[in-house]
């Protein structure tokens, strides 16, 4: 099934995400999503539908969010957020998210070396 606004076959991306995650995660393609995301508690991967989106960009987003599914711990993530108090949570969350993104992207590229070209593109 193709979305008329993109060149991406969303049905094949659903299968790709579930296979990479090694579990039956739920995948949603949403035009109103501003970015890709993965909810570690509900196990729902949300992918945006952007105009002129190519396969490399979509695969990179899938790889990144699947990496969260595989390696971002739900419990530890939530516990760490309150560590420095409510007034600093925004800054701390940004810092932890950047470090976490770098960590999981390194791991997904090691697990699936073919996805490196999508991150490069």
C-alpha positions as CSV (number, residue, x, y, z in Angstrom):
1,X,0.0,0.0,0.0
2,X,1.5,3.3,-1.0
3,X,0.6,6.6,0.5
4,X,-0.1,9.1,-2.3
5,X,2.1,11.8,-0.7
6,X,5.2,9.6,-0.4
7,X,7.2,7.0,-2.4
8,X,7.2,4.6,0.6
9,X,5.3,1.3,0.8
10,X,4.1,1.6,4.4
11,X,3.0,-2.1,4.6
12,X,6.5,-3.3,3.9
13,X,7.9,-0.9,6.6
14,X,5.5,-2.4,9.2
15,X,7.0,-5.8,8.4
16,X,10.5,-4.5,8.5
17,X,10.0,-2.8,11.9
18,X,8.5,-5.9,13.5
19,X,11.2,-8.2,12.1
20,X,14.0,-5.9,13.3
21,X,12.4,-5.5,16.7
22,X,12.1,-9.3,17.0
23,X,8.6,-8.9,18.5
24,X,5.1,-8.1,17.3
25,X,5.2,-4.3,18.0
26,X,2.4,-2.1,16.8
27,X,3.3,0.2,13.9
28,X,1.3,3.4,13.1
29,X,1.9,5.6,10.1
30,X,0.5,9.1,10.9
31,X,0.4,12.2,8.8
32,X,0.0,14.3,12.0
33,X,3.1,12.9,13.6
34,X,5.8,15.5,13.8
35,X,8.6,12.9,14.2
36,X,9.0,9.2,14.7
37,X,8.6,7.8,18.2
38,X,8.5,4.6,20.1
39,X,6.5,4.2,23.3
40,X,8.5,1.8,25.4
41,X,5.5,0.9,27.6
42,X,2.7,0.4,25.0
43,X,5.2,-0.9,22.4
44,X,3.8,1.3,19.7
45,X,6.1,2.6,17.0
46,X,4.8,5.8,15.3
47,X,6.2,6.8,11.9
48,X,5.4,10.2,10.3
49,X,4.2,10.5,6.7
50,X,6.0,13.5,5.2
51,X,5.8,14.7,1.7
52,X,8.7,13.6,-0.6
53,X,9.9,11.1,2.0
54,X,12.2,8.5,0.5
55,X,13.0,4.9,1.5
56,X,16.4,5.8,3.1
57,X,14.8,8.3,5.5
58,X,12.0,6.0,6.4
59,X,14.4,3.1,7.0
60,X,16.6,5.3,9.2
61,X,13.6,6.3,11.3
62,X,12.5,2.7,11.5
63,X,16.0,1.6,12.6
64,X,16.3,4.4,15.2
65,X,12.9,3.6,16.8
66,X,13.4,-0.1,16.7
67,X,16.7,0.4,18.5
68,X,14.7,2.1,21.3
69,X,12.4,-1.0,21.3
70,X,15.4,-3.2,21.7
71,X,17.6,-1.3,24.1
72,X,15.9,1.5,25.9
73,X,14.8,0.3,29.3
74,X,11.4,1.6,30.3
75,X,11.8,1.4,34.1
76,X,15.3,2.9,34.4
77,X,14.5,5.7,32.0
78,X,11.5,6.8,34.1
79,X,13.5,6.5,37.4
80,X,16.4,8.7,36.1
81,X,14.1,11.6,35.1
82,X,13.4,12.7,38.7
83,X,17.0,12.5,39.8
84,X,17.8,16.3,39.6
85,X,14.4,17.7,40.6
86,X,11.4,19.1,38.7
87,X,13.0,22.4,37.9
88,X,15.9,20.8,35.9
89,X,14.0,17.9,34.3
90,X,13.8,19.6,30.9
91,X,17.5,20.0,30.6
92,X,18.3,16.6,32.0
93,X,15.8,14.9,29.7
94,X,17.4,16.6,26.7
95,X,20.9,15.5,27.8
96,X,19.8,11.9,28.5
97,X,17.9,11.6,25.2
98,X,20.9,12.8,23.2
99,X,23.2,10.2,24.9
100,X,20.6,7.5,24.6
101,X,20.1,8.2,20.9
102,X,23.8,8.0,20.2
103,X,24.1,4.7,22.2
104,X,21.2,2.9,20.5
105,X,22.1,4.1,17.0
106,X,25.6,2.6,17.4
107,X,24.0,-0.7,18.6
108,X,21.5,-0.9,15.7
109,X,24.2,-0.2,13.1
110,X,26.2,-3.1,14.7
111,X,23.2,-5.4,14.7
112,X,22.1,-4.5,11.1
113,X,25.2,-3.2,9.2
114,X,23.1,-2.6,6.1
115,X,21.3,0.2,7.7
116,X,24.4,2.3,8.0
117,X,24.0,3.5,4.4
118,X,20.5,4.8,5.3
119,X,21.9,6.8,8.2
120,X,24.6,8.1,5.9
121,X,22.1,9.1,3.2
